[in-house]
Amino acid sequence: MSCAVAIFVKTPQLSAVKTRLWPGIGRRQAERLHCASAAAVRSVVAQAGANGTIRGYWALAEAAAASAAFWPGLAHVEQGEGSLGERMASVYRQLRELHAGVILVGADAPQLQADMLLQAAAWLAEGPARLTLGRAADGGFWLFGGNRDIATPAWLEPRYSEAATADEFVRAMDAFGDWCELASLQDIDTLADFAAVRAQLQALPAATVEQQGICDLLAELATIAEPCT
């Protein structure tokens, strides 16, 4: 069974990126961090796709980004307009036309591992109605995957960017399949997240070059401003 993995990204200069980090490290450094994190995620998707069962995509927030060739190395799909739920639903539907399984990931958890993606893809391949989720430490989620069509209202029901987002998302999607939950990861959203994400990167048994790069970048940026408390 082929499985798509779509990485959700925003493009600097076309969209505001990582705005919660601007007060502490400035806009340019926040954009730099977003791009480095996305590159690390892409490197892991490429690792997972080495056996040919996984194909990676950039899920672009802006239509203009595809023609600008800002995001190399993967095919592109557009997120479209609307809320996060509407945009996830759009990407999921587009890729379900091409692949039996679809996995959506953010660009903010660069410490993910290829084995996690392979575990999710294998789960989706083993049954007719299956779902998978990777929770984030802040109550959201860094990964969602499914292998069947999902009605639009289910995507719109949860309140996103809240402490209970993952729980609400699971409840909304529960009728569409059996769940497999992956390891929880820390997203990079604020300066206070830098230390935990860097520690998880340092603990990886075989980090990619891009993961090593963002680990160094997090250490560099941590010297610019103290984490918010």
N, C-alpha and C positions, 0 to 999 in steps of 0.2 A: 504494500500500500504506500503510495507517495504521500508525503506530508509537507505542507508549507509551513515555514516559520517567518512571520512578518514582524519586523522591528519598527516600532512606532518612533518617528523622529520629527523634529521641527528644524527648519533651516535658518541659521543665523542670517541676519539682514533681511529675511523675508518674514520672520516671526520673532516675537519676544521669546527668549530661551532662558530657562532656569532663573526666573525673576526673583525668587526668594533668596538667591545667592548674591544678587547685585549689591545690596547694602554692605556686604562683608568683603567681597573680593572684586567687585566691579563687573560691568557687563561683558567686557572682552574676555576676561578670565572665565566667567560663567559659560560663555559660548565655547571657549576652548575646552572646558571640562565636558560639556555635553557632547561635543564631537569626539573627544577621546573615549568617553564612555561608550558611545555608539560604535566606535571602531572596535573596542574590546568585545562588545556583544557580537558584532559581525564576525570577528575572528573565531569565536566559539561556535557560532552557527555554521561557519565553514568547516570546522573540525567535525561537527556532528554530521554534516552532509557528505563526508568523505566516502561513505558506503553507498551513496546514491539514493537513499530513501527519503532524505530531507532536502528541500530546496528553499533557500533563503530569499527574502524580499525586503526591500525598504518600503515601509508604509509612510508615504510622504504627506505632511500636513498641507503642503502648498503645491498647486498644479505647476507653478513655474519652476519648482525645484527639479523636476524630471528633465526638462530641457537644459537646465543649467549644469547638469552633470556634476552636481555637488556631492552626491552620494554614490561612490563607485563600488564596483564589485558584485552587486546584486541587481536583480530585476526590480522594477518599481511598480507599486500600486499606489493609487491616491486614496487618502482617507475620506475626502469629500467634506461637506459642510456639516455643521450641527454640533451637538453635545458629544462628549466622549463616548457615551453609549451608542449614539447614532453612527459615529465614525468607526468604532469597533465593529458594529454590525455590518457596515458597508464593506470594510476590508474582509471580514469573515465570509460574507456572501460572494464577493469576487473570487476569492481563492477556493471556496468550496466548488466552484464551477470547474476548477482545474485539478483539484487534489481531493482525495478521500478524507484526509485529516488536515486541520488547520490549527496552528498554534500562534497566538499573539503574544508578543513580549514587548516590554518597555526598553528604553535605552539607558535606564538609570540603575541597573543592577549588573555592573560589569564583572562581578565575581561569580556569575553563573558558570556551570560546567557542562561540557558536551554530554556527559552521562545523564544529566538531568533532562536535556532535550531528547535524548535517545529513549530514556525511560518513558517520557510523556508520549512520544511517537509510537513506541511499542504498545503502550496501553491502548491508544486510540485504534491500533491495528487489530486488536484482539477481540473486539465486540462490535455489534451494530449500533449501539447507542452509548457512547462513552464520553466523559468530560474529564479534564484535568486542570488543576489549579496550583499555582505557586504563590503562597501568601507573602506579603511584605510585612516587615516588623511594625510599620505604622498603622496597620489595619487594612491596607489595600492589598493589591496583588501585583506580582511582577510577571506572571504568565497565566494565560488561559488557553485551553485547547478543546476542540470538539471534533466529532466525526459525523455529525448529522446537522440538518438544517435547524435553525433556531429562530423562533418567531420574534419579530421586532420588539413587541412590548417587554419581553424578558430582558432585553438589553437596556431598556429605558427605566425599568423599575428601581434599580439600586441608586442610592445617593453616592456619587463618586467623590473622591478626595475627603472622605470622612473616616473616623476611627472604626466604624462598623461596615465599611464598604465591602470587604471580602465576605463577611457573613451574609449581608444582604444580597450580594451577587450569587452566592451559592443557593440561597433560598429561591431566587428568581429563576435560576437555571435548573433547579433540581428535577424538574419533570422531563428533562431532555436527555438523561443518561445517568450511568453510574460513575462515581467520582474516584479519581486517584489524586491525592494531594502530594505535592513535591515538597522539598525542603523550603523553609522560610528564609528569605534573604532581606538584607537591609538596602533600601533604595537610597540614592543620593538626592536628597531634597534640600537639606539645609547644611550649614557648616557643622552642626552637631553630629551629622551622619558620617563625616569624613573618617574619623578614627575607626569606627566599626567596619566600614567598607574596606578600608585599607588593611585592617587585621584579617579580614576574610580573604582578601587577595593574597596577602602574604602566606596564608595557610594553604593555598592551593597546591596540590601535589605536582602539577605541571602547567603552570601559567603560560599563556601565549605571550608573544612579544608585546602585543597591544595591551594585555592585562598588566604586564610588568610596567609598561609605559604609564598607564593611568595610576598605578600604585605610586610611582615616583611623582606624578603630577599632584596627587592628593597631598603628599608630604610637602611639596613645594608650596601649594596654595594654603596649606594650614598655617604657614608662617606669616601670611598676609594679614589674617584676622583671627581672633580667638573665636571658637564656637559659641553660638548664642546659647544662653541658659535661661 
